[in-house]
Structures are given as C-alpha cells and as structure tokens.
Amino acid sequence: IWGQVGAFYAETSANVVLKKVSVIGAGEVSSVNRLGKTLYRVRLGPTTDVVAADNLLDKVINIGFGGARIVVD
C-alpha cells in the first residue's frame, strides 16, 4: 500500500515534491508510461496495513498535497 502524492511529466518536479514530503516518511520516484508519455510518480511507503496508509495520507494532505491518494501496487 502506497501513498501517491502526485504524478509529473518532469522528473525534476517529482524529485522536488519527494524532497518536500520526505519529512513524513521514506518514498520514491518511479516512472510509468501512460499514453506514450513518461510520468514520474511520487510515492511514500510502502506501508503494511490500511491504518498506516490512512495516517500517511492524512499527513501528506495536511502539508498541502490535497490530491494525494492511496494506491495498492
């Protein structure tokens, strides 16, 4: 279970966001191809359970990333 903070076309932007949210916990930038374009996803985790994921998501939203969501990968 991951907390996805956002997805960006620019890897530089993703790394800036990762640095901002790293105060909450460990994370990563991973790339994925969508419709022929590379997106760079900023994710925190993984967490081991739903409660931990919800707590992580609350913290991310509280520091200004209202579009964050939980993803299971």
mmJSON file of the N, C-alpha and C atoms, coordinates in Angstrom:
{"data_MODEL":{"atom_site":{
"group_PDB":["ATOM","ATOM","ATOM","ATOM","ATOM","ATOM","ATOM","ATOM","ATOM","ATOM","ATOM","ATOM","ATOM","ATOM","ATOM","ATOM","ATOM","ATOM","ATOM","ATOM","ATOM","ATOM","ATOM","ATOM","ATOM","ATOM","ATOM","ATOM","ATOM","ATOM","ATOM","ATOM","ATOM","ATOM","ATOM","ATOM","ATOM","ATOM","ATOM","ATOM","ATOM","ATOM","ATOM","ATOM","ATOM","ATOM","ATOM","ATOM","ATOM","ATOM","ATOM","ATOM","ATOM","ATOM","ATOM","ATOM","ATOM","ATOM","ATOM","ATOM","ATOM","ATOM","ATOM","ATOM","ATOM","ATOM","ATOM","ATOM","ATOM","ATOM","ATOM","ATOM","ATOM","ATOM","ATOM","ATOM","ATOM","ATOM","ATOM","ATOM","ATOM","ATOM","ATOM","ATOM","ATOM","ATOM","ATOM","ATOM","ATOM","ATOM","ATOM","ATOM","ATOM","ATOM","ATOM","ATOM","ATOM","ATOM","ATOM","ATOM","ATOM","ATOM","ATOM","ATOM","ATOM","ATOM","ATOM","ATOM","ATOM","ATOM","ATOM","ATOM","ATOM","ATOM","ATOM","ATOM","ATOM","ATOM","ATOM","ATOM","ATOM","ATOM","ATOM","ATOM","ATOM","ATOM","ATOM","ATOM","ATOM","ATOM","ATOM","ATOM","ATOM","ATOM","ATOM","ATOM","ATOM","ATOM","ATOM","ATOM","ATOM","ATOM","ATOM","ATOM","ATOM","ATOM","ATOM","ATOM","ATOM","ATOM","ATOM","ATOM","ATOM","ATOM","ATOM","ATOM","ATOM","ATOM","ATOM","ATOM","ATOM","ATOM","ATOM","ATOM","ATOM","ATOM","ATOM","ATOM","ATOM","ATOM","ATOM","ATOM","ATOM","ATOM","ATOM","ATOM","ATOM","ATOM","ATOM","ATOM","ATOM","ATOM","ATOM","ATOM","ATOM","ATOM","ATOM","ATOM","ATOM","ATOM","ATOM","ATOM","ATOM","ATOM","ATOM","ATOM","ATOM","ATOM","ATOM","ATOM","ATOM","ATOM","ATOM","ATOM","ATOM","ATOM","ATOM","ATOM","ATOM","ATOM","ATOM","ATOM","ATOM","ATOM","ATOM","ATOM","ATOM","ATOM","ATOM"],
"id":[1,2,3,4,5,6,7,8,9,10,11,12,13,14,15,16,17,18,19,20,21,22,23,24,25,26,27,28,29,30,31,32,33,34,35,36,37,38,39,40,41,42,43,44,45,46,47,48,49,50,51,52,53,54,55,56,57,58,59,60,61,62,63,64,65,66,67,68,69,70,71,72,73,74,75,76,77,78,79,80,81,82,83,84,85,86,87,88,89,90,91,92,93,94,95,96,97,98,99,100,101,102,103,104,105,106,107,108,109,110,111,112,113,114,115,116,117,118,119,120,121,122,123,124,125,126,127,128,129,130,131,132,133,134,135,136,137,138,139,140,141,142,143,144,145,146,147,148,149,150,151,152,153,154,155,156,157,158,159,160,161,162,163,164,165,166,167,168,169,170,171,172,173,174,175,176,177,178,179,180,181,182,183,184,185,186,187,188,189,190,191,192,193,194,195,196,197,198,199,200,201,202,203,204,205,206,207,208,209,210,211,212,213,214,215,216,217,218,219],
"type_symbol":["N","C","C","N","C","C","N","C","C","N","C","C","N","C","C","N","C","C","N","C","C","N","C","C","N","C","C","N","C","C","N","C","C","N","C","C","N","C","C","N","C","C","N","C","C","N","C","C","N","C","C","N","C","C","N","C","C","N","C","C","N","C","C","N","C","C","N","C","C","N","C","C","N","C","C","N","C","C","N","C","C","N","C","C","N","C","C","N","C","C","N","C","C","N","C","C","N","C","C","N","C","C","N","C","C","N","C","C","N","C","C","N","C","C","N","C","C","N","C","C","N","C","C","N","C","C","N","C","C","N","C","C","N","C","C","N","C","C","N","C","C","N","C","C","N","C","C","N","C","C","N","C","C","N","C","C","N","C","C","N","C","C","N","C","C","N","C","C","N","C","C","N","C","C","N","C","C","N","C","C","N","C","C","N","C","C","N","C","C","N","C","C","N","C","C","N","C","C","N","C","C","N","C","C","N","C","C","N","C","C","N","C","C","N","C","C","N","C","C"],
"label_atom_id":["N","CA","C","N","CA","C","N","CA","C","N","CA","C","N","CA","C","N","CA","C","N","CA","C","N","CA","C","N","CA","C","N","CA","C","N","CA","C","N","CA","C","N","CA","C","N","CA","C","N","CA","C","N","CA","C","N","CA","C","N","CA","C","N","CA","C","N","CA","C","N","CA","C","N","CA","C","N","CA","C","N","CA","C","N","CA","C","N","CA","C","N","CA","C","N","CA","C","N","CA","C","N","CA","C","N","CA","C","N","CA","C","N","CA","C","N","CA","C","N","CA","C","N","CA","C","N","CA","C","N","CA","C","N","CA","C","N","CA","C","N","CA","C","N","CA","C","N","CA","C","N","CA","C","N","CA","C","N","CA","C","N","CA","C","N","CA","C","N","CA","C","N","CA","C","N","CA","C","N","CA","C","N","CA","C","N","CA","C","N","CA","C","N","CA","C","N","CA","C","N","CA","C","N","CA","C","N","CA","C","N","CA","C","N","CA","C","N","CA","C","N","CA","C","N","CA","C","N","CA","C","N","CA","C","N","CA","C","N","CA","C","N","CA","C","N","CA","C","N","CA","C","N","CA","C"],
"label_alt_id":[null,null,null,null,null,null,null,null,null,null,null,null,null,null,null,null,null,null,null,null,null,null,null,null,null,null,null,null,null,null,null,null,null,null,null,null,null,null,null,null,null,null,null,null,null,null,null,null,null,null,null,null,null,null,null,null,null,null,null,null,null,null,null,null,null,null,null,null,null,null,null,null,null,null,null,null,null,null,null,null,null,null,null,null,null,null,null,null,null,null,null,null,null,null,null,null,null,null,null,null,null,null,null,null,null,null,null,null,null,null,null,null,null,null,null,null,null,null,null,null,null,null,null,null,null,null,null,null,null,null,null,null,null,null,null,null,null,null,null,null,null,null,null,null,null,null,null,null,null,null,null,null,null,null,null,null,null,null,null,null,null,null,null,null,null,null,null,null,null,null,null,null,null,null,null,null,null,null,null,null,null,null,null,null,null,null,null,null,null,null,null,null,null,null,null,null,null,null,null,null,null,null,null,null,null,null,null,null,null,null,null,null,null,null,null,null,null,null,null],
"label_comp_id":["ILE","ILE","ILE","TRP","TRP","TRP","GLY","GLY","GLY","GLN","GLN","GLN","VAL","VAL","VAL","GLY","GLY","GLY","ALA","ALA","ALA","PHE","PHE","PHE","TYR","TYR","TYR","ALA","ALA","ALA","GLU","GLU","GLU","THR","THR","THR","SER","SER","SER","ALA","ALA","ALA","ASN","ASN","ASN","VAL","VAL","VAL","VAL","VAL","VAL","LEU","LEU","LEU","LYS","LYS","LYS","LYS","LYS","LYS","VAL","VAL","VAL","SER","SER","SER","VAL","VAL","VAL","ILE","ILE","ILE","GLY","GLY","GLY","ALA","ALA","ALA","GLY","GLY","GLY","GLU","GLU","GLU","VAL","VAL","VAL","SER","SER","SER","SER","SER","SER","VAL","VAL","VAL","ASN","ASN","ASN","ARG","ARG","ARG","LEU","LEU","LEU","GLY","GLY","GLY","LYS","LYS","LYS","THR","THR","THR","LEU","LEU","LEU","TYR","TYR","TYR","ARG","ARG","ARG","VAL","VAL","VAL","ARG","ARG","ARG","LEU","LEU","LEU","GLY","GLY","GLY","PRO","PRO","PRO","THR","THR","THR","THR","THR","THR","ASP","ASP","ASP","VAL","VAL","VAL","VAL","VAL","VAL","ALA","ALA","ALA","ALA","ALA","ALA","ASP","ASP","ASP","ASN","ASN","ASN","LEU","LEU","LEU","LEU","LEU","LEU","ASP","ASP","ASP","LYS","LYS","LYS","VAL","VAL","VAL","ILE","ILE","ILE","ASN","ASN","ASN","ILE","ILE","ILE","GLY","GLY","GLY","PHE","PHE","PHE","GLY","GLY","GLY","GLY","GLY","GLY","ALA","ALA","ALA","ARG","ARG","ARG","ILE","ILE","ILE","VAL","VAL","VAL","VAL","VAL","VAL","ASP","ASP","ASP"],
"label_asym_id":["A","A","A","A","A","A","A","A","A","A","A","A","A","A","A","A","A","A","A","A","A","A","A","A","A","A","A","A","A","A","A","A","A","A","A","A","A","A","A","A","A","A","A","A","A","A","A","A","A","A","A","A","A","A","A","A","A","A","A","A","A","A","A","A","A","A","A","A","A","A","A","A","A","A","A","A","A","A","A","A","A","A","A","A","A","A","A","A","A","A","A","A","A","A","A","A","A","A","A","A","A","A","A","A","A","A","A","A","A","A","A","A","A","A","A","A","A","A","A","A","A","A","A","A","A","A","A","A","A","A","A","A","A","A","A","A","A","A","A","A","A","A","A","A","A","A","A","A","A","A","A","A","A","A","A","A","A","A","A","A","A","A","A","A","A","A","A","A","A","A","A","A","A","A","A","A","A","A","A","A","A","A","A","A","A","A","A","A","A","A","A","A","A","A","A","A","A","A","A","A","A","A","A","A","A","A","A","A","A","A","A","A","A","A","A","A","A","A","A"],
"label_entity_id":["1","1","1","1","1","1","1","1","1","1","1","1","1","1","1","1","1","1","1","1","1","1","1","1","1","1","1","1","1","1","1","1","1","1","1","1","1","1","1","1","1","1","1","1","1","1","1","1","1","1","1","1","1","1","1","1","1","1","1","1","1","1","1","1","1","1","1","1","1","1","1","1","1","1","1","1","1","1","1","1","1","1","1","1","1","1","1","1","1","1","1","1","1","1","1","1","1","1","1","1","1","1","1","1","1","1","1","1","1","1","1","1","1","1","1","1","1","1","1","1","1","1","1","1","1","1","1","1","1","1","1","1","1","1","1","1","1","1","1","1","1","1","1","1","1","1","1","1","1","1","1","1","1","1","1","1","1","1","1","1","1","1","1","1","1","1","1","1","1","1","1","1","1","1","1","1","1","1","1","1","1","1","1","1","1","1","1","1","1","1","1","1","1","1","1","1","1","1","1","1","1","1","1","1","1","1","1","1","1","1","1","1","1","1","1","1","1","1","1"],
"label_seq_id":[1,1,1,2,2,2,3,3,3,4,4,4,5,5,5,6,6,6,7,7,7,8,8,8,9,9,9,10,10,10,11,11,11,12,12,12,13,13,13,14,14,14,15,15,15,16,16,16,17,17,17,18,18,18,19,19,19,20,20,20,21,21,21,22,22,22,23,23,23,24,24,24,25,25,25,26,26,26,27,27,27,28,28,28,29,29,29,30,30,30,31,31,31,32,32,32,33,33,33,34,34,34,35,35,35,36,36,36,37,37,37,38,38,38,39,39,39,40,40,40,41,41,41,42,42,42,43,43,43,44,44,44,45,45,45,46,46,46,47,47,47,48,48,48,49,49,49,50,50,50,51,51,51,52,52,52,53,53,53,54,54,54,55,55,55,56,56,56,57,57,57,58,58,58,59,59,59,60,60,60,61,61,61,62,62,62,63,63,63,64,64,64,65,65,65,66,66,66,67,67,67,68,68,68,69,69,69,70,70,70,71,71,71,72,72,72,73,73,73],
"pdbx_PDB_ins_code":[null,null,null,null,null,null,null,null,null,null,null,null,null,null,null,null,null,null,null,null,null,null,null,null,null,null,null,null,null,null,null,null,null,null,null,null,null,null,null,null,null,null,null,null,null,null,null,null,null,null,null,null,null,null,null,null,null,null,null,null,null,null,null,null,null,null,null,null,null,null,null,null,null,null,null,null,null,null,null,null,null,null,null,null,null,null,null,null,null,null,null,null,null,null,null,null,null,null,null,null,null,null,null,null,null,null,null,null,null,null,null,null,null,null,null,null,null,null,null,null,null,null,null,null,null,null,null,null,null,null,null,null,null,null,null,null,null,null,null,null,null,null,null,null,null,null,null,null,null,null,null,null,null,null,null,null,null,null,null,null,null,null,null,null,null,null,null,null,null,null,null,null,null,null,null,null,null,null,null,null,null,null,null,null,null,null,null,null,null,null,null,null,null,null,null,null,null,null,null,null,null,null,null,null,null,null,null,null,null,null,null,null,null,null,null,null,null,null,null],
"Cartn_x":[0.862,0.0,0.904,0.659,1.455,0.584,1.182,0.548,1.12,0.304,0.797,0.513,1.577,1.48,1.079,1.615,1.294,2.067,1.772,2.477,2.801,4.012,4.533,5.195,5.123,5.821,7.311,7.682,9.091,9.647,10.696,11.32,11.845,12.311,12.809,11.707,10.513,9.378,9.058,9.08,8.804,9.83,11.092,12.131,11.983,11.545,11.309,10.189,9.119,7.997,8.423,9.175,9.645,10.446,11.293,12.091,11.191,10.127,9.208,8.462,8.057,7.259,8.112,9.408,10.273,10.32,9.874,9.799,8.748,7.82,6.756,7.226,8.011,8.467,9.239,9.722,10.503,9.611,10.191,9.421,10.32,9.713,10.46,9.781,10.557,10.031,10.157,9.045,9.073,8.429,8.86,8.318,7.347,6.386,5.391,5.039,4.782,4.411,2.894,2.333,0.891,0.644,-0.073,-0.428,0.788,1.873,3.08,3.957,3.597,4.39,4.832,6.001,6.513,6.013,5.428,5.029,5.932,6.269,7.091,6.209,5.978,5.089,5.89,5.351,5.943,5.091,5.723,5.003,5.764,4.999,5.567,5.14,6.034,5.724,6.773,6.429,5.095,4.776,3.484,3.019,2.494,2.348,1.947,0.464,-0.235,-1.663,-2.424,-3.732,-4.602,-4.53,-4.464,-4.4,-3.148,-2.019,-0.77,-0.862,-1.465,-1.624,-2.523,-3.602,-4.503,-3.797,-2.995,-2.237,-1.244,-0.577,0.365,-0.346,-1.486,-2.25,-2.695,-3.159,-3.571,-2.422,-1.233,-0.068,0.291,0.228,0.548,-0.463,-1.722,-2.764,-2.583,-2.233,-2.062,-0.903,0.068,1.156,0.925,-0.288,-0.654,-0.809,-0.793,-0.937,-2.305,-3.342,-4.723,-5.111,-4.342,-4.642,-4.038,-3.382,-2.749,-3.813,-3.403,-4.348,-3.613,-4.37,-3.834,-3.857,-2.763,-2.719,-2.163,-2.682,-2.199,-1.485,-0.233,0.581,1.313],
"Cartn_y":[-1.173,0.0,1.23,2.116,3.326,4.572,5.644,6.952,7.672,7.854,8.546,10.03,10.799,12.245,12.916,12.432,13.011,12.328,12.727,12.221,13.416,13.426,14.588,14.174,15.056,14.804,15.098,15.971,16.321,15.598,14.833,14.111,15.081,16.229,17.243,17.672,17.887,18.276,17.178,15.947,14.823,14.763,14.994,14.952,16.087,17.255,18.382,18.032,17.453,17.072,15.974,14.994,13.934,14.512,15.473,16.092,16.767,17.437,18.114,17.138,15.997,15.056,14.038,14.044,13.064,13.265,14.423,14.631,13.719,13.215,12.338,10.888,10.489,9.106,8.82,7.597,7.173,7.053,7.372,7.276,7.094,7.226,7.038,7.754,7.98,8.429,7.237,6.848,5.749,6.227,5.654,6.089,5.046,5.556,4.701,5.341,4.527,5.029,5.046,6.225,6.384,7.105,6.442,7.021,7.549,6.807,7.162,8.208,8.631,9.623,9.045,9.476,9.018,9.939,9.334,10.056,9.608,10.541,10.242,10.356,9.21,9.151,9.337,10.157,10.341,9.536,8.564,7.687,7.571,7.499,7.238,5.843,5.153,3.808,2.85,1.598,1.055,0.889,0.851,0.569,-0.854,-1.363,-2.761,-2.945,-1.861,-2.006,-0.725,-0.848,0.256,1.414,1.129,2.195,3.043,2.404,3.132,3.957,3.403,4.123,5.338,5.192,6.319,7.418,7.045,8.035,8.777,8.044,8.635,9.624,9.219,10.074,11.359,11.238,12.424,13.416,12.911,13.784,14.481,13.757,14.334,15.428,15.162,16.155,17.384,17.17,18.284,19.21,18.742,19.642,20.244,20.044,20.765,19.975,18.663,17.849,17.166,17.988,17.526,16.488,16.348,15.363,13.995,13.848,12.562,11.488,10.236,9.129,7.858,6.882,5.554,4.715,4.001,3.058,1.732,0.662,-0.67,-1.189,-1.544,-1.949,-3.226],
"Cartn_z":[0.0,0.0,0.0,-0.938,-1.093,-0.943,-0.538,-0.598,-1.801,-2.833,-4.021,-3.884,-3.871,-3.694,-5.003,-6.098,-7.395,-8.501,-9.732,-10.903,-11.795,-12.328,-13.029,-14.337,-15.326,-16.585,-16.465,-15.547,-15.359,-14.133,-14.351,-13.245,-12.186,-12.615,-11.678,-10.717,-11.227,-10.379,-9.369,-9.828,-8.935,-7.807,-8.131,-7.107,-6.095,-6.553,-5.638,-4.662,-5.17,-4.307,-3.337,-3.814,-2.926,-1.773,-2.069,-1.012,0.022,-0.428,0.484,1.386,0.838,1.626,2.381,2.146,2.813,4.328,4.816,6.269,6.886,6.082,6.564,6.613,5.62,5.58,4.308,4.225,3.067,1.845,0.699,-0.53,-1.722,-2.895,-4.123,-5.278,-6.311,-7.593,-8.532,-9.128,-10.093,-11.384,-12.479,-13.772,-14.311,-15.08,-15.72,-17.065,-18.062,-19.38,-19.489,-19.748,-19.928,-21.247,-22.134,-23.43,-24.179,-24.105,-24.836,-24.172,-22.982,-22.253,-20.92,-20.488,-19.198,-18.1,-17.068,-15.86,-14.722,-13.855,-12.691,-11.462,-10.816,-9.661,-8.377,-7.499,-6.175,-5.208,-4.564,-3.641,-2.333,-1.257,0.058,0.484,1.172,1.631,1.129,1.003,1.21,2.694,2.985,4.34,4.382,5.578,5.721,5.98,6.323,6.599,6.273,6.229,5.834,6.823,8.104,9.117,8.922,8.708,8.476,7.196,6.158,4.891,5.071,5.822,6.082,6.861,7.841,8.618,7.724,6.875,5.927,5.009,4.473,3.578,4.287,5.521,6.286,6.426,6.711,6.877,5.572,4.471,3.164,2.811,3.035,2.752,3.635,4.896,5.833,5.483,4.709,4.323,2.933,2.39,1.186,-0.096,-0.013,-1.22,-1.217,-1.436,-1.364,-2.401,-3.464,-4.495,-4.221,-3.094,-2.758,-2.581,-2.814,-2.681,-2.308,-1.908,-1.594,-2.859,-3.11,-4.23,-3.736,-4.302,-3.977,-5.209,-5.035,-6.174,-5.87],
"occupancy":[1.0,1.0,1.0,1.0,1.0,1.0,1.0,1.0,1.0,1.0,1.0,1.0,1.0,1.0,1.0,1.0,1.0,1.0,1.0,1.0,1.0,1.0,1.0,1.0,1.0,1.0,1.0,1.0,1.0,1.0,1.0,1.0,1.0,1.0,1.0,1.0,1.0,1.0,1.0,1.0,1.0,1.0,1.0,1.0,1.0,1.0,1.0,1.0,1.0,1.0,1.0,1.0,1.0,1.0,1.0,1.0,1.0,1.0,1.0,1.0,1.0,1.0,1.0,1.0,1.0,1.0,1.0,1.0,1.0,1.0,1.0,1.0,1.0,1.0,1.0,1.0,1.0,1.0,1.0,1.0,1.0,1.0,1.0,1.0,1.0,1.0,1.0,1.0,1.0,1.0,1.0,1.0,1.0,1.0,1.0,1.0,1.0,1.0,1.0,1.0,1.0,1.0,1.0,1.0,1.0,1.0,1.0,1.0,1.0,1.0,1.0,1.0,1.0,1.0,1.0,1.0,1.0,1.0,1.0,1.0,1.0,1.0,1.0,1.0,1.0,1.0,1.0,1.0,1.0,1.0,1.0,1.0,1.0,1.0,1.0,1.0,1.0,1.0,1.0,1.0,1.0,1.0,1.0,1.0,1.0,1.0,1.0,1.0,1.0,1.0,1.0,1.0,1.0,1.0,1.0,1.0,1.0,1.0,1.0,1.0,1.0,1.0,1.0,1.0,1.0,1.0,1.0,1.0,1.0,1.0,1.0,1.0,1.0,1.0,1.0,1.0,1.0,1.0,1.0,1.0,1.0,1.0,1.0,1.0,1.0,1.0,1.0,1.0,1.0,1.0,1.0,1.0,1.0,1.0,1.0,1.0,1.0,1.0,1.0,1.0,1.0,1.0,1.0,1.0,1.0,1.0,1.0,1.0,1.0,1.0,1.0,1.0,1.0,1.0,1.0,1.0,1.0,1.0,1.0],
"B_iso_or_equiv":[0.0,0.0,0.0,0.0,0.0,0.0,0.0,0.0,0.0,0.0,0.0,0.0,0.0,0.0,0.0,0.0,0.0,0.0,0.0,0.0,0.0,0.0,0.0,0.0,0.0,0.0,0.0,0.0,0.0,0.0,0.0,0.0,0.0,0.0,0.0,0.0,0.0,0.0,0.0,0.0,0.0,0.0,0.0,0.0,0.0,0.0,0.0,0.0,0.0,0.0,0.0,0.0,0.0,0.0,0.0,0.0,0.0,0.0,0.0,0.0,0.0,0.0,0.0,0.0,0.0,0.0,0.0,0.0,0.0,0.0,0.0,0.0,0.0,0.0,0.0,0.0,0.0,0.0,0.0,0.0,0.0,0.0,0.0,0.0,0.0,0.0,0.0,0.0,0.0,0.0,0.0,0.0,0.0,0.0,0.0,0.0,0.0,0.0,0.0,0.0,0.0,0.0,0.0,0.0,0.0,0.0,0.0,0.0,0.0,0.0,0.0,0.0,0.0,0.0,0.0,0.0,0.0,0.0,0.0,0.0,0.0,0.0,0.0,0.0,0.0,0.0,0.0,0.0,0.0,0.0,0.0,0.0,0.0,0.0,0.0,0.0,0.0,0.0,0.0,0.0,0.0,0.0,0.0,0.0,0.0,0.0,0.0,0.0,0.0,0.0,0.0,0.0,0.0,0.0,0.0,0.0,0.0,0.0,0.0,0.0,0.0,0.0,0.0,0.0,0.0,0.0,0.0,0.0,0.0,0.0,0.0,0.0,0.0,0.0,0.0,0.0,0.0,0.0,0.0,0.0,0.0,0.0,0.0,0.0,0.0,0.0,0.0,0.0,0.0,0.0,0.0,0.0,0.0,0.0,0.0,0.0,0.0,0.0,0.0,0.0,0.0,0.0,0.0,0.0,0.0,0.0,0.0,0.0,0.0,0.0,0.0,0.0,0.0,0.0,0.0,0.0,0.0,0.0,0.0],
"pdbx_formal_charge":[null,null,null,null,null,null,null,null,null,null,null,null,null,null,null,null,null,null,null,null,null,null,null,null,null,null,null,null,null,null,null,null,null,null,null,null,null,null,null,null,null,null,null,null,null,null,null,null,null,null,null,null,null,null,null,null,null,null,null,null,null,null,null,null,null,null,null,null,null,null,null,null,null,null,null,null,null,null,null,null,null,null,null,null,null,null,null,null,null,null,null,null,null,null,null,null,null,null,null,null,null,null,null,null,null,null,null,null,null,null,null,null,null,null,null,null,null,null,null,null,null,null,null,null,null,null,null,null,null,null,null,null,null,null,null,null,null,null,null,null,null,null,null,null,null,null,null,null,null,null,null,null,null,null,null,null,null,null,null,null,null,null,null,null,null,null,null,null,null,null,null,null,null,null,null,null,null,null,null,null,null,null,null,null,null,null,null,null,null,null,null,null,null,null,null,null,null,null,null,null,null,null,null,null,null,null,null,null,null,null,null,null,null,null,null,null,null,null,null],
"auth_seq_id":[1,1,1,2,2,2,3,3,3,4,4,4,5,5,5,6,6,6,7,7,7,8,8,8,9,9,9,10,10,10,11,11,11,12,12,12,13,13,13,14,14,14,15,15,15,16,16,16,17,17,17,18,18,18,19,19,19,20,20,20,21,21,21,22,22,22,23,23,23,24,24,24,25,25,25,26,26,26,27,27,27,28,28,28,29,29,29,30,30,30,31,31,31,32,32,32,33,33,33,34,34,34,35,35,35,36,36,36,37,37,37,38,38,38,39,39,39,40,40,40,41,41,41,42,42,42,43,43,43,44,44,44,45,45,45,46,46,46,47,47,47,48,48,48,49,49,49,50,50,50,51,51,51,52,52,52,53,53,53,54,54,54,55,55,55,56,56,56,57,57,57,58,58,58,59,59,59,60,60,60,61,61,61,62,62,62,63,63,63,64,64,64,65,65,65,66,66,66,67,67,67,68,68,68,69,69,69,70,70,70,71,71,71,72,72,72,73,73,73],
"auth_comp_id":["ILE","ILE","ILE","TRP","TRP","TRP","GLY","GLY","GLY","GLN","GLN","GLN","VAL","VAL","VAL","GLY","GLY","GLY","ALA","ALA","ALA","PHE","PHE","PHE","TYR","TYR","TYR","ALA","ALA","ALA","GLU","GLU","GLU","THR","THR","THR","SER","SER","SER","ALA","ALA","ALA","ASN","ASN","ASN","VAL","VAL","VAL","VAL","VAL","VAL","LEU","LEU","LEU","LYS","LYS","LYS","LYS","LYS","LYS","VAL","VAL","VAL","SER","SER","SER","VAL","VAL","VAL","ILE","ILE","ILE","GLY","GLY","GLY","ALA","ALA","ALA","GLY","GLY","GLY","GLU","GLU","GLU","VAL","VAL","VAL","SER","SER","SER","SER","SER","SER","VAL","VAL","VAL","ASN","ASN","ASN","ARG","ARG","ARG","LEU","LEU","LEU","GLY","GLY","GLY","LYS","LYS","LYS","THR","THR","THR","LEU","LEU","LEU","TYR","TYR","TYR","ARG","ARG","ARG","VAL","VAL","VAL","ARG","ARG","ARG","LEU","LEU","LEU","GLY","GLY","GLY","PRO","PRO","PRO","THR","THR","THR","THR","THR","THR","ASP","ASP","ASP","VAL","VAL","VAL","VAL","VAL","VAL","ALA","ALA","ALA","ALA","ALA","ALA","ASP","ASP","ASP","ASN","ASN","ASN","LEU","LEU","LEU","LEU","LEU","LEU","ASP","ASP","ASP","LYS","LYS","LYS","VAL","VAL","VAL","ILE","ILE","ILE","ASN","ASN","ASN","ILE","ILE","ILE","GLY","GLY","GLY","PHE","PHE","PHE","GLY","GLY","GLY","GLY","GLY","GLY","ALA","ALA","ALA","ARG","ARG","ARG","ILE","ILE","ILE","VAL","VAL","VAL","VAL","VAL","VAL","ASP","ASP","ASP"],
"auth_asym_id":["A","A","A","A","A","A","A","A","A","A","A","A","A","A","A","A","A","A","A","A","A","A","A","A","A","A","A","A","A","A","A","A","A","A","A","A","A","A","A","A","A","A","A","A","A","A","A","A","A","A","A","A","A","A","A","A","A","A","A","A","A","A","A","A","A","A","A","A","A","A","A","A","A","A","A","A","A","A","A","A","A","A","A","A","A","A","A","A","A","A","A","A","A","A","A","A","A","A","A","A","A","A","A","A","A","A","A","A","A","A","A","A","A","A","A","A","A","A","A","A","A","A","A","A","A","A","A","A","A","A","A","A","A","A","A","A","A","A","A","A","A","A","A","A","A","A","A","A","A","A","A","A","A","A","A","A","A","A","A","A","A","A","A","A","A","A","A","A","A","A","A","A","A","A","A","A","A","A","A","A","A","A","A","A","A","A","A","A","A","A","A","A","A","A","A","A","A","A","A","A","A","A","A","A","A","A","A","A","A","A","A","A","A","A","A","A","A","A","A"],
"auth_atom_id":["N","CA","C","N","CA","C","N","CA","C","N","CA","C","N","CA","C","N","CA","C","N","CA","C","N","CA","C","N","CA","C","N","CA","C","N","CA","C","N","CA","C","N","CA","C","N","CA","C","N","CA","C","N","CA","C","N","CA","C","N","CA","C","N","CA","C","N","CA","C","N","CA","C","N","CA","C","N","CA","C","N","CA","C","N","CA","C","N","CA","C","N","CA","C","N","CA","C","N","CA","C","N","CA","C","N","CA","C","N","CA","C","N","CA","C","N","CA","C","N","CA","C","N","CA","C","N","CA","C","N","CA","C","N","CA","C","N","CA","C","N","CA","C","N","CA","C","N","CA","C","N","CA","C","N","CA","C","N","CA","C","N","CA","C","N","CA","C","N","CA","C","N","CA","C","N","CA","C","N","CA","C","N","CA","C","N","CA","C","N","CA","C","N","CA","C","N","CA","C","N","CA","C","N","CA","C","N","CA","C","N","CA","C","N","CA","C","N","CA","C","N","CA","C","N","CA","C","N","CA","C","N","CA","C","N","CA","C","N","CA","C","N","CA","C","N","CA","C","N","CA","C","N","CA","C"],
"pdbx_PDB_model_num":[1,1,1,1,1,1,1,1,1,1,1,1,1,1,1,1,1,1,1,1,1,1,1,1,1,1,1,1,1,1,1,1,1,1,1,1,1,1,1,1,1,1,1,1,1,1,1,1,1,1,1,1,1,1,1,1,1,1,1,1,1,1,1,1,1,1,1,1,1,1,1,1,1,1,1,1,1,1,1,1,1,1,1,1,1,1,1,1,1,1,1,1,1,1,1,1,1,1,1,1,1,1,1,1,1,1,1,1,1,1,1,1,1,1,1,1,1,1,1,1,1,1,1,1,1,1,1,1,1,1,1,1,1,1,1,1,1,1,1,1,1,1,1,1,1,1,1,1,1,1,1,1,1,1,1,1,1,1,1,1,1,1,1,1,1,1,1,1,1,1,1,1,1,1,1,1,1,1,1,1,1,1,1,1,1,1,1,1,1,1,1,1,1,1,1,1,1,1,1,1,1,1,1,1,1,1,1,1,1,1,1,1,1,1,1,1,1,1,1]
}}}
